[in-house]
């Protein structure tokens, strides 16, 4: 005779109910699904469900040559496409022991920082929108357009550039590049004051973000929260400062660190970082040395057998690229350590006990890009 | 009959006399009511369409955009095109939704705003009903709208809608108090609840100037709390699109969605009309006592233009802060009402009563 199995009755509080935020939801900025347990308006816990935009980029890399992989990295965190490219390029250069020309390093650093500003501008747009201030969205996009115009002029595309190649750059910068970048910085220094007037100084925005979603330094380290979100908690994790690449060691800039780790601090990190990025660009833009825009590379790039790792500071945190090569023209195994995945993992921890509106604000302050989480 | 754009009384009395002379009393009343209903309906639809257009243009102006500019001159007929599109859209019916309540909810909201508009004086003699308790009537009728919102949220069988409806319920019930009390402040000053008498009382100066600081405070409180009552601006928690997708009207489509949309704009128009009537003199021109020549020039502008001008000025202010401020959180919203606006309001009424008692007002 079959024994009747009594399944343990789940201890669910009566008032608790679940809502699905996503995969189609305005505040998740993409196809992320958050299953939120609510008690009234209060978030009890939440479970992120990823994978809706999983394209198997890491697996696809195993079939592709290294110059081809560059194009795939654009599609991970599409808002910091240049920086993703930079990671793979540096890894290949390190493995092949190629010394890239100084001009390439300068241009890469400048373009990375421009990309970081553009990314933070879009983050500001969507942060404002998530808080309910729709006007921010258009202010931010208006200024981001200026950077995209500079990108388009020099690299021929606006979002997915694939401008860096192993050993150098796809082509040299446009003759007007330096002039336009300087004009942009002059323009944006004025405009960023508008940002502060419209959103930062607003009393509603301050009340809604201060003291909400506090992430301690210990938690930031143990969850691996990097980038501006981690630095808001006081976790000094800026790769540009601690493991300089490009010509970051030649530029004088501050690593911005917060203390409180709340939503407002995470907001301020990015606002200040835009100013720091402009400072870096200003120091480098006039000193780009003359020279070739690429090093001499072989037609087919074969990495010697072994393991390689390279990290960069992407707009949202530390991006790590890990390659196991068996000496072929494509990697044996490739793995990206994406900043957004780790940053998302902390969402449940810091949003417990807050309201739905806070959850949206916290999510916006973590600034996740879904294609980078799923890859 | 002598028709004048400065005084509609003789015109409406002429129609009244004409009907009673030619028809039995019952039919005369029936025809009159139908006529008034039609006029209000047409006015309602036109103002609604214009307000949607105005909002899109104002918000485009705030956001460095152009706004609608394709259909007709300056995109003026864009909202009509949108309306036609919404009429032709499929009405989606939800499984397990409470059909009756689901269908009835948009109409309750529309009817509430429709009833409120009847009591507003548009110009001298242009007034559907002139109750002696006009202010009370408008407050009572416009608060019926929350029933529609609650039903819409409940019957949709959607958690987002339900959260939106619950938020809206808490919000409107709280802010109703502030709206009422800020109007009471002015009623004390005016000494009447009849709209026509309130407007006549402002012939030698609007109440916002006559009532010193308490009237001004009441005006500010009315502006804040009426914005909250219409679910707009920084108080649009019931439909917070970044949190609840569309809140209580998530599941509505086509013309029913358009009803919610229209009712929101009409509610804005109604509260702006009340603010204009009670605080800024309604259709009464701007008069400064003692300046006969100036007053005479002001009298040349028709009352209807004064009324529309004041109303749209207030609507513009409401749009302005909608497109500038981020949204409040539900607990902050209730804190603002119960801890700040309500106590200020109560003290304000006392001060106003004292001023009226001592005869310190102008």
Interface residues (C-beta under 8 A of the other chain):
Chain A: X17 X19 X25 X26 X27 X41 X128 X129 X130 X131 X132 X133 X134 X135 X137 X138 X139 X142 X198 X199 X202 X204 X205 X207 X208 X355 X356 X357 X358 X360
Chain B: X59 X62 X63 X64 X65 X159 X160 X163 X167 X234 X236 X237 X240 X241 X242 X243 X244 X245 X323 X324 X325 X326 X327 X328 X329 X330 X331 X332
